[in-house]
């Protein structure tokens, strides 16, 4: 049932043949314009109501977004982001029935460096994105993916963006279809296009150093799947940091159901089953202080494309690593081809996958030490000796035994008490306390503190999926700064804990 | 008489057609009327610049490409069997690579 041959015509649908000139199933009067949800035909008006209702219900029934809350909306320029933006605008407008009441801020992360866009293409893309963001009327920010390697700077980014968003007046003529009142500015009056179009490239403060660093790190990952995972982890971290620094309490993303179904299967294929539930849920709570929401979760990509077409929304197409690639370029690309092909023949595929995914539930990580340092997902490495993880470790050891005389090894589980690990207990250079004063705030600057952390130590803080990515890199220590900081912090804590172990009361 | 129609691309599909989103074409004369199936064959021979397998699979479009005829889903018009009328607007939107 699940096999699809290369040249098989995907017309063997399970449902009955379509009758031409079908009427809408809701109002039964207007001619239908779209078939969705297995075999339901909608007319234009009913489709609009259907989409709006589903969007509002997704946000409303979970009661997670409160009135006046600041929400960061991630806009990538693609069709789902544009649809999300439009739905938010409509939902916030005065005319809306029971209008939405949160305060959105938009953010665009420039990932042109990932695919190596030329300067010309880059400028064109940025110009279009900029006009898209500006026309929305909401405060917006632009940053680069490389900024995730230099998180300190994220705080300062606001300073130059807020000037532009303060003069953010709505361009009346451009909004003929979608007139919406901007709750921030409040006036639809005089039109002024702030003459910023030509200088939009200056709106992103290019961080050349970080760019170089990022290029080096990305280049050292060999497989495209690994690169995609790495980019995704950086993107998540950047969104998280940006939201924290600028006072947002939630982040909203535009992933559609079809994309999330692909995501679920890809996660399971790449050893990220622990995070599969988080990545596809409506509310991603992997970070306790910041929630990532996905209100378009119940929409298929077809519905979104139709919505965009009806409203003539301009999307900006930005190529990714696997655009124009072979089917097997990356695991995600292959999975996408599989799911899309299956969906064409069996229209309930995506909803089945999503429904099954909903039943997964991962235990939420409580303390900071049980997060993966790279992707912030829960650590899933506290497993027994006969697990795939143990096998991976073993083979790594065996294969590097000749190189370093068996000194390298990775600790078994994450805690200080290494009860699981029988292979070896070596691997921590940090422990030498001869010169360090013992304080964990880095003030003594002894040479052991500055020594390069052992690879095993770094890998210990990563989840299984991220370990695979990190091990592809030539040097694990070239991971982003935020990862290395986390590693150092955890190590200091475990050293400190070991020191005061005798004084701790065991409350188990 | 040649049949004038408008073909548009979206969602990245334009990359396969010289990065041009809107094409006004005149389909050459034929005794039988033009169906979408004929159009696809014609596009493959005349318009597709590269990588035909990313657009066409077998006799129909690749899964993931949404086809709209005058703003309506082509499934409601008969899919491949729809007879193209003069000045029809046919849109091919790639729904892969969301965002």
Boltz contact constraints between the chains, C-beta under 6 A:
constraints:
  - contact:
      token1: [A, 7]
      token2: [B, 58]
      max_distance: 6.0
  - contact:
      token1: [A, 9]
      token2: [B, 58]
      max_distance: 6.0
  - contact:
      token1: [A, 9]
      token2: [B, 59]
      max_distance: 6.0
  - contact:
      token1: [A, 10]
      token2: [B, 63]
      max_distance: 6.0
  - contact:
      token1: [A, 18]
      token2: [B, 75]
      max_distance: 6.0
  - contact:
      token1: [A, 20]
      token2: [B, 78]
      max_distance: 6.0
  - contact:
      token1: [A, 22]
      token2: [B, 76]
      max_distance: 6.0
  - contact:
      token1: [A, 32]
      token2: [B, 76]
      max_distance: 6.0
  - contact:
      token1: [A, 33]
      token2: [B, 72]
      max_distance: 6.0
  - contact:
      token1: [A, 34]
      token2: [B, 73]
      max_distance: 6.0
  - contact:
      token1: [A, 35]
      token2: [B, 73]
      max_distance: 6.0
  - contact:
      token1: [A, 35]
      token2: [B, 75]
      max_distance: 6.0
  - contact:
      token1: [A, 76]
      token2: [B, 99]
      max_distance: 6.0
  - contact:
      token1: [A, 78]
      token2: [B, 98]
      max_distance: 6.0
  - contact:
      token1: [A, 78]
      token2: [B, 99]
      max_distance: 6.0
  - contact:
      token1: [A, 80]
      token2: [B, 98]
      max_distance: 6.0
  - contact:
      token1: [A, 80]
      token2: [B, 99]
      max_distance: 6.0
  - contact:
      token1: [A, 81]
      token2: [B, 99]
      max_distance: 6.0
  - contact:
      token1: [A, 256]
      token2: [B, 98]
      max_distance: 6.0
  - contact:
      token1: [A, 259]
      token2: [B, 98]
      max_distance: 6.0
  - contact:
      token1: [A, 301]
      token2: [B, 95]
      max_distance: 6.0
  - contact:
      token1: [A, 301]
      token2: [B, 98]
      max_distance: 6.0
  - contact:
      token1: [A, 302]
      token2: [B, 66]
      max_distance: 6.0
  - contact:
      token1: [A, 302]
      token2: [B, 95]
      max_distance: 6.0
  - contact:
      token1: [A, 305]
      token2: [B, 66]
      max_distance: 6.0
  - contact:
      token1: [A, 305]
      token2: [B, 93]
      max_distance: 6.0
  - contact:
      token1: [A, 305]
      token2: [B, 95]
      max_distance: 6.0
  - contact:
      token1: [A, 317]
      token2: [B, 12]
      max_distance: 6.0
  - contact:
      token1: [A, 340]
      token2: [B, 63]
      max_distance: 6.0
  - contact:
      token1: [A, 340]
      token2: [B, 64]
      max_distance: 6.0
  - contact:
      token1: [A, 341]
      token2: [B, 63]
      max_distance: 6.0
  - contact:
      token1: [A, 344]
      token2: [B, 63]
      max_distance: 6.0
